[in-house]
Amino acid sequence: MIALLVIAILVFLIVVHELGHFIAAKIFGVKVTEFGVGYPPRAFLFGKIGDTEYSLNWIPFGGFVRLFGDDGDKQHGVGSFVDSPRWKQAVILVAGVTMNALAAWLLFSSAYAVGILHPVDSPSPTSRLIVSDLVVGSPADVAGIQVGDDIVALTDDKGASPAPLTPETVLDFVSARAGAALSITYKHLDATTTAIVHPAHAVVASEAGRPAIGVGLVLVTTESLPWKQAFIEGYYQSLGTLEVSIAGLWNIIKTAAHGAPDLQHVTGPVGLVSYVAEASRSGLGYVLSLAGFISINLAVINLIPIPALDGGRLLIVGIEALMRRNAPRLALQLLNTLGVALIIMLMVTVTYHDIIRLVT
């Protein structure tokens, strides 16, 4: 079932991507000869509306849009993609990643509306105080506390404790008890543990004069948000995910330039199974959030200037605009073949790392 859910997420996001190309092509008068769900061979033809055939295909890993004039030297004339102005071609190509970005925004917003973990300013019956950061070698680290753990209680040797339990009250409580033995109760996964910590100076380098135990704390809840607020949070979540995805891609490019690309943390379809399984155990909101994350990554990857990807095709359109003529068809076919080969090599490498992680 988890594998089917992974396939469903990937098919949905790729079909959304292709829908972007489809809508833009229709707007600009470029003929769409086929809109397919899945990849050929064809399993079923839903029907034909205007110039467009709508099909279901046997290989269930995405979808495609076939544009008139997108392949073949003889497809010229009214409605031909290759004969359209360069700016229209560029907009049609960018429309796919735009749809992935919009889909991510909607998915993140839906996740917040359903209910996922998010920070809040004030405590409530459903709020939790979790560890967001940890100083290595600090009293909290020595006690076994980890990032993501829930802080359940904190008391001193006289039985006093901060109330309510918030990042601010804990900070003030700890700062006033340098060297004291504090009993801290925390939950890691499903296990609750109590340990003794002693606040000390110089635990946090930037605030050496303030006693601390070495944790960063944030108050969170899983309460669902109203749709208006959910859309705002979904927007900022989309931007944050975009920044993380671009930074990760840039790191891969830098390490590849030095001859040792870091692909250890890159996940392919096989690796997604474990992530989707974990998200599904946490609830629908987390599945929607993961799908939003994947959608942003698909958008970023598609903009890489590699032939066969939208980024590569945009680069060719830009070169053709500068040359003021179409690139030789044979050269385009060779570049596309090279691009497909690179993508296959990357997928094989990523799948290998996925399998190794699953086995080990």
Sequence and secondary structure as in RCSB ss.txt:
>XXXX:A:sequence
MIALLVIAILVFLIVVHELGHFIAAKIFGVKVTEFGVGYPPRAFLFGKIGDTEYSLNWIPFGGFVRLFGDDGDKQ
HGVGSFVDSPRWKQAVILVAGVTMNALAAWLLFSSAYAVGILHPVDSPSPTSRLIVSDLVVGSPADVAGIQVGDD
IVALTDDKGASPAPLTPETVLDFVSARAGAALSITYKHLDATTTAIVHPAHAVVASEAGRPAIGVGLVLVTTESL
PWKQAFIEGYYQSLGTLEVSIAGLWNIIKTAAHGAPDLQHVTGPVGLVSYVAEASRSGLGYVLSLAGFISINLAV
INLIPIPALDGGRLLIVGIEALMRRNAPRLALQLLNTLGVALIIMLMVTVTYHDIIRLVT
>XXXX:A:secstr
 HHHHHHHHHHHHHHHHHHHHHHHHHHTT  EEEEEEEEEEEEEEEEEETTEEEEEEEEEEEEEEEETTSS TT 
 STT TTTS HHHHHHHHHHHHHHHHHHHHHHHHHHHHH   EE SS  TT EEEEEEE TTSHHHHTT  TT E
EEEEE TTS   SS  HHHHHHHHHT TT  EEEEEEETTEEEEEEE  BTTSSGGGTTS B SEEEEEEE    
 HHHHHHHHHHHHHHHHHHHHHHHHHHHHHHHTT    TT   HHHHHHHHHHHHHH HHHHHHHHHHHHHHHHH
HHTS  TTSHHHHHHHHHHHHHHTS   HHHHHHHHHHHHHHHHHHHHHHHHHHHHHHH 
